[in-house]
């Protein structure tokens, strides 16, 4: 009886599997390098007409929060709280979008590697 594909699983030659593994390792290193670079970036969002400014790093950590005096009204703490939450959330969304963009570039549109055949 003839063997299909030389008898290797899936009909792949050993060299092809090695190349695939090397490509996956290279992609993993590129993703790790990109994530390290992203962690050093900062994302800034403002609300309340510039009265609240939040800065988040690529690890989605709040690193800076600035308030203009006009937003600090003891009679209206709720507006201050809402403005802070909105600014922080927007900065986090920017960091997440940058991370998704990075992953899309690194994986070539494989959707987080889920589309790979292994």
C-alpha positions in Angstrom: 0.0 0.0 0.0 1.2 3.5 -0.8 1.6 6.0 2.0 -0.1 9.4 1.6 2.2 12.3 2.2 5.2 10.2 3.2 3.4 8.8 6.3 3.7 12.1 8.3 0.7 13.3 10.2 -1.4 15.6 8.1 0.8 14.9 5.1 3.3 17.6 6.2 7.0 17.1 5.8 9.1 17.6 8.9 10.8 20.7 7.4 7.4 22.3 6.9 6.5 21.8 10.5 9.8 23.2 11.7 9.3 26.3 9.5 5.8 26.7 10.9 7.1 26.5 14.5 9.8 29.0 13.7 7.3 31.4 12.3 5.1 31.0 15.3 8.0 31.7 17.6 9.0 34.7 15.6 5.4 36.0 15.8 5.3 35.5 19.5 8.6 37.5 20.0 7.2 40.3 17.8 4.0 40.4 19.9 5.9 40.4 23.1 8.1 43.3 21.8 5.1 45.2 20.6 3.3 44.8 24.0 6.4 46.0 25.8 6.5 49.0 23.6 2.8 49.6 24.1 3.2 49.5 27.9 5.4 52.6 27.7 2.9 54.6 25.8 0.5 57.0 27.4 -3.1 57.7 26.4 -4.8 61.0 27.4 -8.4 61.9 27.6 -10.2 65.0 28.8 -13.7 65.8 29.8 -15.7 68.7 31.1 -14.2 71.0 28.4 -10.7 70.2 29.5 -11.5 70.4 33.3 -10.5 66.8 33.9 -7.5 65.1 32.2 -6.7 61.4 32.7 -3.6 59.7 31.5 -3.4 55.9 31.3 -0.4 53.8 30.3 -0.5 50.8 27.9 -1.0 48.5 30.9 -4.3 50.4 31.4 -3.0 51.9 34.7 -4.0 55.4 35.6 -0.8 57.4 35.9 -2.0 60.9 36.0 -5.2 62.8 36.9 -5.4 66.6 36.6 -8.4 68.7 37.7 -8.9 72.4 36.9 -10.2 74.4 39.8 -13.5 75.2 38.2 -14.5 71.5 38.2 -14.1 71.3 42.0 -17.4 72.5 43.4 -18.2 71.2 46.9 -21.9 71.7 46.0 -21.7 69.5 42.9 -19.3 66.5 43.7 -21.4 64.3 41.4 -20.3 66.2 38.3 -16.7 65.9 39.3 -17.0 62.2 39.9 -18.8 61.7 36.5 -16.1 63.7 34.7 -13.3 61.7 36.3 -14.9 58.4 35.4 -15.6 59.4 31.8 -12.0 60.7 31.3 -10.4 57.5 32.8 -12.7 55.2 30.8 -12.0 57.0 27.6 -8.2 56.8 28.2 -8.5 53.1 28.9 -10.5 52.6 25.6 -7.7 54.3 23.7 -5.1 52.0 25.3 -7.3 49.0 24.4 -7.8 50.1 20.9 -4.0 50.5 20.5 -3.5 47.0 21.8 -6.1 45.6 19.4 -4.5 47.4 16.5 -1.1 46.0 17.5 -2.4 42.5 17.8 -4.2 42.8 14.4 -0.9 43.9 12.8 1.1 41.1 14.5 -1.3 38.3 13.8 -2.1 39.4 10.2 -5.8 39.4 10.9 -5.9 35.9 12.3 -8.2 37.2 15.1 -5.9 36.5 18.1 -4.4 33.4 16.4 -7.8 31.6 16.7 -7.9 31.2 12.9 -4.7 29.2 12.7 -5.1 25.5 11.8 -3.4 24.2 15.0 
